[in-house]
Amino acid sequence: MVFEEKMITNGEPEEEEEEEEEEEMVDPIESLRQKCAETEHCVHTWERLEQCETRVGSRSSTEEDCTEELFDFLHARDHCVSVPLASCTR
């Protein structure tokens, strides 16, 4: 057991390490997506998606879903996000 302790501490007395508060990591793409979702075109496609969800939710039986509206919003947002990213690759 003494040998193991020496290996862990490398033969040096243990020093208390100050625990540094780590900042919570934020994925840069999430902040870009949020900014892009606030652009005029994305807001418009989001409103269309919400209208569709309200319409579909108000019906008891319908075959309609909001896939097209969802894809329109995601496409608009991802296109907006890709513009700043494209400059990083050049």
Helices and strands as residue ranges (DSSP letters): H 2-9, H 28-37, H 40-57, H 67-88
